[in-house]
Amino acid sequence: MEDRDGTIWAGGRGGLSRFRNNHWERLGTQHGFRGQTVVSLSEDRAGNIWGATLSVVLLRKAGSDMFEEIAPSSNVRGFSEDR
């Protein structure tokens, strides 16, 4: 997924990484991410980034560099937004 700032986000079995400033960075506990398998990523119109793993929904608020766990979940596979 590419966010509004041009950062490329990639998630999968290996966890979560981002490409910015011409290099890949793997996100870990220093960013509030515990290296879980990522099943979905999405950016909302406010610039927040939502992520779903096999066990939890995560939110990275616009302007922050930290993800926070929002809710446990074993069945979130995607995000959508309406008006």
All heavy atoms as an XYZ file, in Angstrom:
648
protein
N       0.845     -1.155      0.000
C       0.000      0.000      0.000
C       0.901      1.232      0.000
O       1.913      1.256      0.683
C      -0.874     -0.016      1.257
C      -1.751      1.193      1.392
S      -2.333      1.455      3.088
C      -0.930      2.208      3.812
N       0.517      2.257     -0.755
C       1.232      3.526     -0.731
C       0.377      4.559     -0.010
O      -0.786      4.752     -0.346
C       1.545      4.017     -2.139
C       2.347      5.296     -2.153
C       2.784      5.727     -3.540
O       2.430      5.047     -4.522
O       3.471      6.762     -3.634
N       0.952      5.222      0.996
C       0.187      6.222      1.734
C       0.305      7.602      1.091
O       1.022      7.779      0.107
C       0.573      6.242      3.225
C       1.966      6.772      3.510
O       2.549      7.492      2.663
O       2.483      6.483      4.609
N      -0.394      8.560      1.622
C      -0.437      9.905      1.036
C       0.910     10.612      1.048
O       1.114     11.563      0.294
C      -1.490     10.755      1.723
C      -1.197     10.999      3.189
C      -2.203     11.875      3.873
N      -3.518     11.287      3.764
C      -4.639     11.884      4.060
N      -4.628     13.092      4.534
N      -5.785     11.297      3.920
N       1.836     10.169      1.884
C       3.173     10.763      1.933
C       4.152     10.086      0.981
O       5.312     10.475      0.906
C       3.732     10.699      3.355
C       2.914     11.516      4.338
O       2.375     12.568      3.933
O       2.810     11.102      5.507
N       3.683      9.037      0.279
C       4.534      8.321     -0.662
C       5.294      7.160     -0.061
O       6.094      6.520     -0.743
N       5.047      6.853      1.209
C       5.682      5.699      1.845
C       4.989      4.434      1.357
O       3.761      4.374      1.301
C       5.583      5.803      3.383
O       6.275      6.974      3.806
C       6.178      4.585      4.064
N       5.786      3.421      1.007
C       5.248      2.126      0.597
C       5.241      1.215      1.816
O       6.260      1.067      2.498
C       6.105      1.483     -0.512
C       6.246      2.425     -1.713
C       5.555      0.111     -0.912
C       4.964      2.713     -2.448
N       4.099      0.604      2.098
C       3.939     -0.318      3.225
C       3.737     -1.718      2.667
O       2.955     -1.921      1.731
C       2.714      0.078      4.044
C       2.850      1.411      4.692
C       2.570      2.627      4.127
C       3.301      1.676      6.010
N       2.830      3.634      5.019
C       3.275      3.078      6.198
C       3.733      0.882      7.062
C       3.663      3.682      7.380
C       4.105      1.488      8.248
C       4.072      2.874      8.396
N       4.428     -2.690      3.253
C       4.293     -4.083      2.832
C       4.144     -4.958      4.067
O       4.938     -4.866      5.001
C       5.508     -4.522      2.033
N       3.121     -5.786      4.058
C       2.887     -6.682      5.179
C       2.632     -8.086      4.698
O       2.162     -8.301      3.588
N       2.931     -9.053      5.547
C       2.713    -10.454      5.213
C       3.182    -11.316      6.369
O       3.226    -10.877      7.513
N       3.587    -12.543      6.054
C       4.047    -13.468      7.096
C       5.243    -12.937      7.872
O       5.414    -13.226      9.036
C       4.422    -14.805      6.494
C       3.256    -15.636      6.131
C       3.722    -17.007      5.732
N       2.607    -17.713      5.136
C       2.725    -18.802      4.442
N       3.924    -19.318      4.245
N       1.676    -19.379      3.941
N       6.080    -12.161      7.221
C       7.283    -11.656      7.858
C       7.067    -10.430      8.714
O       8.005     -9.886      9.273
N       5.845     -9.951      8.827
C       5.564     -8.766      9.623
C       5.260     -7.566      8.754
O       4.620     -7.685      7.708
N       5.742     -6.402      9.152
C       5.418     -5.148      8.480
C       6.693     -4.372      8.190
O       7.551     -4.220      9.062
C       4.490     -4.309      9.368
C       4.021     -2.969      8.817
C       3.179     -3.159      7.554
C       3.217     -2.225      9.884
N       6.807     -3.881      6.955
C       7.946     -3.065      6.539
C       7.425     -1.861      5.783
O       6.316     -1.853      5.272
C       8.884     -3.862      5.627
O       9.424     -4.964      6.302
N       8.281     -0.836      5.709
C       7.943      0.347      4.919
C       9.172      0.793      4.147
O      10.306      0.608      4.576
C       7.410      1.465      5.796
C       8.396      2.017      6.779
C       7.769      3.093      7.641
N       8.660      3.427      8.748
C       8.305      4.126      9.795
N       7.051      4.570      9.898
N       9.156      4.391     10.751
N       8.922      1.373      2.973
C       9.984      1.892      2.118
C       9.830      3.398      2.065
O       8.834      3.924      1.586
C       9.872      1.301      0.706
C      10.998      1.695     -0.191
C      12.228      1.071     -0.098
C      10.830      2.693     -1.132
C      13.275      1.427     -0.936
C      11.866      3.068     -1.974
C      13.096      2.427     -1.876
N      10.820      4.091      2.615
C      10.849      5.545      2.548
C      12.301      5.995      2.621
O      13.153      5.265      3.135
C      10.000      6.183      3.643
C      10.490      5.972      5.045
C       9.596      6.678      6.035
N      10.141      6.482      7.382
C       9.639      7.014      8.450
N       8.565      7.751      8.370
N      10.190      6.804      9.616
N      12.556      7.162      2.101
C      13.928      7.685      2.046
C      14.879      6.692      1.389
O      16.006      6.495      1.825
C      14.429      8.070      3.439
C      13.549      9.108      4.101
O      13.029     10.014      3.440
N      13.350      8.980      5.397
N      14.375      6.012      0.366
C      15.168      5.082     -0.454
C      15.688      3.846      0.268
O      16.695      3.271     -0.140
C      16.333      5.815     -1.135
C      15.842      6.807     -2.158
O      14.927      6.512     -2.919
N      16.426      7.983     -2.162
N      15.027      3.422      1.348
C      15.408      2.155      1.963
C      14.223      1.527      2.695
O      13.294      2.199      3.085
C      16.617      2.302      2.894
C      16.302      2.946      4.208
N      16.227      4.300      4.377
C      16.045      2.401      5.423
C      15.929      4.574      5.642
N      15.807      3.440      6.294
N      14.290      0.189      2.825
C      13.276     -0.565      3.550
C      13.606     -0.571      5.029
O      14.762     -0.673      5.414
C      13.203     -2.007      3.045
C      12.502     -2.134      1.745
C      13.072     -2.257      0.520
C      11.086     -2.135      1.540
N      12.102     -2.339     -0.442
C      10.874     -2.263      0.148
C       9.990     -2.035      2.389
C       9.605     -2.306     -0.399
C       8.722     -2.073      1.830
C       8.533     -2.209      0.466
N      12.566     -0.487      5.835
C      12.702     -0.550      7.284
C      11.664     -1.536      7.819
O      10.484     -1.414      7.520
C      12.454      0.832      7.878
C      12.415      0.870      9.378
C      12.001      2.243      9.907
O      11.466      3.070      9.154
O      12.207      2.450     11.118
N      12.117     -2.508      8.588
C      11.186     -3.447      9.211
C      10.703     -2.847     10.526
O      11.507     -2.369     11.330
C      11.882     -4.775      9.463
C      10.933     -5.792     10.012
C      11.651     -7.104     10.259
N      10.652     -8.116     10.108
C      10.749     -9.165      9.336
N      11.818     -9.361      8.635
N       9.776    -10.029      9.269
N       9.396     -2.845     10.741
C       8.837     -2.275     11.956
C       8.729     -3.345     13.034
O       8.347     -4.475     12.759
C       7.459     -1.671     11.692
C       7.525     -0.255     11.102
C       8.049     -0.264      9.702
C       6.200      0.410     11.178
N       9.062     -2.964     14.241
C       9.028     -3.895     15.354
C       8.413     -3.257     16.582
O       7.636     -2.303     16.489
N       8.809     -3.748     17.727
C       8.220     -3.280     18.977
C       8.483     -1.799     19.227
O       7.699     -1.149     19.904
C       8.739     -4.110     20.173
O      10.161     -4.076     20.178
C       8.259     -5.544     20.075
N       9.570     -1.246     18.669
C       9.844      0.174     18.836
C       8.785      1.041     18.149
O       8.690      2.230     18.400
C      11.251      0.541     18.326
C      11.408      0.577     16.827
C      11.688     -0.771     16.169
O      11.396     -1.821     16.719
N      12.245     -0.738     14.978
N       7.970      0.415     17.283
C       6.869      1.106     16.609
C       5.506      0.570     17.061
O       4.493      0.840     16.434
C       6.992      0.946     15.095
C       8.229      1.579     14.543
N       9.330      0.839     14.200
C       8.538      2.875     14.317
C      10.272      1.667     13.763
N       9.818      2.903     13.833
N       5.492     -0.214     18.133
C       4.238     -0.767     18.629
C       3.754     -1.972     17.853
O       2.594     -2.366     17.953
N       4.649     -2.578     17.069
C       4.268     -3.722     16.243
C       5.064     -4.940     16.689
O       6.288     -4.893     16.778
C       4.550     -3.415     14.769
C       3.978     -4.430     13.842
C       2.653     -4.383     13.484
C       4.763     -5.458     13.362
C       2.109     -5.337     12.655
C       4.234     -6.422     12.541
C       2.902     -6.356     12.183
N       4.359     -6.043     16.949
C       5.006     -7.231     17.509
C       5.386     -8.295     16.485
O       5.556     -9.450     16.835
C       4.107     -7.844     18.575
C       3.957     -6.951     19.778
C       3.202     -7.608     20.883
N       1.766     -7.580     20.595
C       0.913     -8.532     20.929
N       1.328     -9.586     21.574
N      -0.361     -8.419     20.645
N       5.543     -7.933     15.242
C       6.022     -8.880     14.237
C       5.048     -9.951     13.827
O       5.446    -11.023     13.397
N       3.774     -9.677     13.954
C       2.757    -10.665     13.597
C       2.505    -10.664     12.089
O       2.861     -9.716     11.389
C       1.458    -10.332     14.329
C       1.643    -10.249     15.824
C       0.640     -9.313     16.467
O       0.021     -8.500     15.814
N       0.501     -9.418     17.762
N       1.868    -11.714     11.599
C       1.493    -11.791     10.192
C       0.443    -10.738      9.874
O      -0.605    -10.672     10.526
C       0.949    -13.188      9.857
O       1.990    -14.145     10.087
C       0.487    -13.276      8.416
N       0.705     -9.916      8.883
C      -0.211     -8.852      8.470
C      -1.113     -9.379      7.363
O      -0.625     -9.921      6.368
C       0.574     -7.616      7.970
C      -0.366     -6.546      7.458
C       1.453     -7.073      9.085
N      -2.427     -9.225      7.538
C      -3.368     -9.690      6.525
C      -4.022     -8.548      5.770
O      -4.582     -8.753      4.694
C      -4.445    -10.631      7.131
C      -3.816    -11.916      7.636
C      -5.226     -9.943      8.226
N      -3.958     -7.317      6.303
C      -4.575     -6.186      5.615
C      -3.970     -4.869      6.086
O      -3.621     -4.722      7.261
C      -6.088     -6.181      5.884
O      -6.710     -5.145      5.151
N      -3.861     -3.912      5.153
C      -3.414     -2.546      5.441
C      -4.295     -1.574      4.684
O      -4.681     -1.836      3.551
C      -1.965     -2.337      4.982
C      -0.869     -3.025      5.756
C       0.449     -2.936      4.978
C      -0.720     -2.380      7.123
N      -4.586     -0.441      5.310
C      -5.415      0.566      4.656
C      -5.134      1.932      5.265
O      -4.805      2.039      6.447
C      -6.900      0.216      4.843
O      -7.714      1.156      4.196
N      -5.268      2.968      4.449
C      -5.155      4.337      4.951
C      -6.519      5.003      4.819
O      -7.149      4.933      3.765
C      -4.114      5.119      4.150
C      -3.932      6.538      4.651
C      -2.900      7.321      3.855
O      -2.758      7.074      2.649
O      -2.248      8.179      4.449
N      -6.987      5.650      5.888
C      -8.270      6.343      5.810
C      -8.072      7.780      5.327
O      -6.949      8.246      5.149
C      -9.046      6.260      7.132
C      -8.390      6.981      8.289
O      -7.575      7.910      8.064
O      -8.692      6.627      9.453
N      -9.149      8.495      5.113
C      -9.053      9.844      4.545
C      -8.379     10.842      5.479
O      -7.919     11.883      5.044
C     -10.419     10.332      4.085
C     -11.391     10.628      5.183
C     -12.698     11.208      4.622
N     -13.833     10.600      5.286
C     -14.645      9.723      4.740
N     -14.483      9.340      3.497
N     -15.638      9.220      5.429
N      -8.255     10.523      6.766
C      -7.572     11.392      7.717
C      -6.063     11.114      7.764
O      -5.334     11.803      8.463
C      -8.170     11.224      9.109
N      -5.615     10.098      7.020
C      -4.196      9.753      6.999
C      -3.783      8.740      8.041
O      -2.596      8.454      8.200
N      -4.748      8.169      8.757
C      -4.462      7.100      9.715
C      -4.229      5.802      8.954
O      -4.889      5.539      7.951
C      -5.628      6.905     10.683
C      -5.957      8.162     11.451
O      -5.083      8.819     11.992
N      -7.235      8.510     11.482
N      -3.329      4.987      9.436
C      -3.089      3.689      8.806
C      -3.621      2.594      9.720
O      -3.281      2.530     10.907
C      -1.600      3.479      8.507
C      -1.167      4.514      7.471
C      -1.339      2.050      8.022
C       0.260      4.434      7.050
N      -4.485      1.769      9.147
C      -5.092      0.647      9.852
C      -4.429     -0.636      9.386
O      -4.177     -0.813      8.196
C      -6.584      0.587      9.543
C      -7.344      1.752     10.074
C      -7.501      2.973      9.467
C      -8.037      1.825     11.309
N      -8.246      3.802     10.254
C      -8.597      3.117     11.408
C      -8.235      0.925     12.357
C      -9.337      3.525     12.495
C      -8.978      1.329     13.440
C      -9.530      2.615     13.504
N      -4.167     -1.532     10.318
C      -3.604     -2.825      9.981
C      -4.339     -3.925     10.711
O      -4.849     -3.723     11.815
N      -4.397     -5.070     10.082
C      -4.986     -6.242     10.727
C      -3.981     -7.373     10.657
O      -3.365     -7.614      9.621
C      -6.284     -6.655     10.050
N      -3.790     -8.044     11.790
C      -2.977     -9.251     11.838
C      -3.928    -10.420     12.096
O      -5.151    -10.228     12.146
C      -1.921     -9.168     12.962
O      -2.565     -9.251     14.227
C      -1.098     -7.882     12.862
N      -3.378    -11.571     12.284
C      -4.227    -12.728     12.566
C      -4.879    -12.643     13.937
O      -5.808    -13.380     14.229
C      -3.407    -14.017     12.454
C      -2.880    -14.320     11.058
C      -1.961    -15.534     11.097
C      -4.021    -14.519     10.079
N      -4.406    -11.712     14.788
C      -4.959    -11.666     16.140
C      -5.385    -10.296     16.639
O      -6.036    -10.203     17.670
C      -3.930    -12.241     17.128
O      -2.749    -11.453     17.108
N      -5.048     -9.201     15.925
C      -5.332     -7.874     16.454
C      -5.494     -6.843     15.338
O      -4.939     -6.999     14.253
C      -4.205     -7.447     17.441
C      -2.903     -7.190     16.718
C      -4.600     -6.272     18.282
N      -6.291     -5.810     15.622
C      -6.414     -4.641     14.738
C      -5.523     -3.552     15.313
O      -5.550     -3.273     16.511
C      -7.880     -4.152     14.654
C      -7.969     -2.858     13.856
C      -8.763     -5.224     14.047
N      -4.724     -2.928     14.437
C      -3.776     -1.889     14.839
C      -4.102     -0.572     14.154
O      -4.630     -0.557     13.045
C      -2.354     -2.302     14.447
C      -1.847     -3.562     15.127
C      -0.990     -4.375     14.177
C      -1.068     -3.192     16.357
N      -3.747      0.521     14.806
C      -3.965      1.854     14.247
C      -2.711      2.689     14.441
O      -2.151      2.747     15.537
C      -5.146      2.534     14.948
C      -5.379      4.010     14.620
C      -5.735      4.195     13.151
C      -6.472      4.569     15.519
N      -2.268      3.327     13.367
C      -1.185      4.311     13.416
C      -1.809      5.645     13.040
O      -2.172      5.873     11.897
C      -0.071      3.961     12.439
C       1.055      4.981     12.412
C       2.046      4.607     11.299
N       2.941      5.680     11.016
C       2.743      6.612     10.092
N       1.648      6.616      9.359
N       3.632      7.553      9.887
N      -1.973      6.515     14.018
C      -2.613      7.804     13.775
C      -1.713      8.687     12.927
O      -0.483      8.636     13.035
C      -2.944      8.491     15.092
C      -4.017      7.756     15.874
C      -4.360      8.467     17.154
C      -5.414      7.658     17.916
N      -5.698      8.234     19.221
N      -2.330      9.505     12.079
C      -1.591     10.416     11.209
C      -0.641     11.263     12.057
O      -1.015     11.762     13.114
C      -2.552     11.311     10.443
N       0.599     11.384     11.605
C       1.590     12.176     12.325
C       2.346     11.410     13.388
O       3.324     11.905     13.927
N       1.908     10.199     13.697
C       2.567      9.377     14.713
C       3.467      8.353     14.032
O       3.297      8.056     12.848
C       1.527      8.652     15.565
O       2.156      7.763     16.460
N       4.394      7.801     14.756
C       5.224      6.728     14.233
C       4.954      5.421     14.972
O       5.651      4.441     14.783
C       6.708      7.105     14.352
C       7.565      6.389     13.322
O       7.081      6.143     12.203
O       8.718      6.061     13.653
N       3.922      5.418     15.828
C       3.600      4.258     16.652
C       2.248      3.657     16.280
O       1.281      4.388     16.064
C       3.537      4.651     18.128
C       4.863      5.066     18.731
S       6.008      3.701     18.897
C       5.168      2.671     20.078
N       2.210      2.346     16.239
C       0.949      1.629     16.102
C       0.427      1.320     17.495
O       1.201      1.051     18.411
C       1.148      0.309     15.343
C       1.217      0.480     13.862
C       2.426      0.739     13.240
C       0.080      0.383     13.082
C       2.509      0.885     11.865
C       0.134      0.531     11.706
C       1.362      0.787     11.096
N      -0.882      1.364     17.653
C      -1.493      0.945     18.910
C      -2.503     -0.151     18.611
O      -3.155     -0.154     17.564
C      -2.167      2.118     19.622
C      -3.247      2.810     18.807
C      -3.827      4.020     19.505
O      -4.569      3.831     20.481
O      -3.530      5.128     19.061
N      -2.601     -1.097     19.518
C      -3.562     -2.185     19.359
C      -4.937     -1.674     19.737
O      -5.137     -1.169     20.831
C      -3.159     -3.379     20.208
C      -1.869     -4.011     19.729
C      -1.514     -5.286     20.473
O      -2.320     -5.774     21.290
O      -0.404     -5.792     20.214
N      -5.883     -1.804     18.808
C      -7.245     -1.300     19.002
C      -8.171     -2.369     19.565
O      -8.943     -2.108     20.474
C      -7.818     -0.766     17.667
C      -6.954      0.381     17.147
C      -9.257     -0.330     17.809
C      -6.856      1.559     18.086
N      -8.112     -3.557     18.981
C      -9.025     -4.618     19.416
C      -8.471     -5.972     19.005
O      -7.844     -6.084     17.954
C     -10.400     -4.427     18.780
N      -8.716     -6.995     19.824
C      -8.353     -8.338     19.384
C      -9.292     -8.762     18.266
O     -10.467     -8.385     18.260
C      -8.545     -9.191     20.631
C      -9.455     -8.423     21.505
C      -9.304     -6.976     21.143
N      -8.770     -9.499     17.319
C      -9.630     -9.978     16.245
C      -8.929    -11.092     15.495
O      -7.763    -10.981     15.158
C      -9.970     -8.856     15.270
O     -10.771     -9.375     14.238
N      -9.661    -12.123     15.215
C      -9.108    -13.216     14.417
C      -9.774    -13.295     13.053
O      -9.468    -14.187     12.278
C      -9.289    -14.545     15.150
O     -10.663    -14.781     15.366
N     -10.664    -12.333     12.759
C     -11.397    -12.454     11.499
C     -11.416    -11.185     10.650
O     -12.107    -11.136      9.648
C     -12.819    -12.945     11.761
C     -13.575    -12.031     12.707
O     -13.086    -10.975     13.083
N     -14.748    -12.428     13.110
N     -10.669    -10.147     10.978
C     -10.605     -8.953     10.137
C      -9.675     -9.245      8.970
O      -8.523     -9.617      9.165
C     -10.112     -7.713     10.921
C      -9.895     -6.542      9.984
C     -11.095     -7.361     12.015
N     -10.174     -9.092      7.757
C      -9.378     -9.365      6.569
C      -9.320     -8.167      5.622
O      -8.769     -8.236      4.554
C      -9.918    -10.583      5.819
C      -9.835    -11.866      6.611
C      -8.384    -12.272      6.849
N      -8.284    -13.508      7.569
C      -8.007    -13.611      8.866
N      -7.828    -12.526      9.577
N      -7.917    -14.770      9.441
N      -9.935     -7.044      6.027
C      -9.920     -5.865      5.166
C     -10.617     -4.700      5.833
O     -11.279     -4.868      6.856
N     -10.431     -3.536      5.227
C     -11.020     -2.301      5.747
C     -11.725     -1.582      4.610
O     -11.318     -1.691      3.453
C      -9.949     -1.381      6.327
C      -9.197     -1.967      7.466
C      -8.002     -2.627      7.275
C      -9.699     -1.862      8.758
C      -7.303     -3.168      8.348
C      -9.009     -2.402      9.838
C      -7.815     -3.056      9.625
N     -12.743     -0.809      4.961
C     -13.394      0.077      3.997
C     -13.876      1.302      4.747
O     -13.959      1.301      5.972
C     -14.543     -0.618      3.274
O     -15.546     -0.976      4.195
N     -14.174      2.358      4.001
C     -14.585      3.614      4.612
C     -15.662      4.234      3.734
O     -15.580      4.189      2.518
C     -13.367      4.539      4.701
C     -13.635      5.853      5.379
C     -12.371      6.705      5.496
O     -11.391      6.477      4.769
O     -12.386      7.613      6.331
N     -16.658      4.795      4.364
C     -17.669      5.537      3.612
C     -17.742      6.956      4.166
O     -16.920      7.361      4.958
C     -19.021      4.819      3.623
C     -19.686      4.796      4.986
O     -19.205      5.481      5.904
O     -20.678      4.097      5.136
N     -18.716      7.708      3.701
C     -18.836      9.088      4.136
C     -18.869      9.199      5.615
O     -18.526     10.080      6.271
C     -20.097      9.722      3.582
C     -20.035      9.894      2.120
C     -21.272     10.614      1.647
N     -21.723      9.868      0.468
C     -22.954      9.619      0.171
N     -23.915     10.036      0.910
N     -23.236      8.955     -0.909
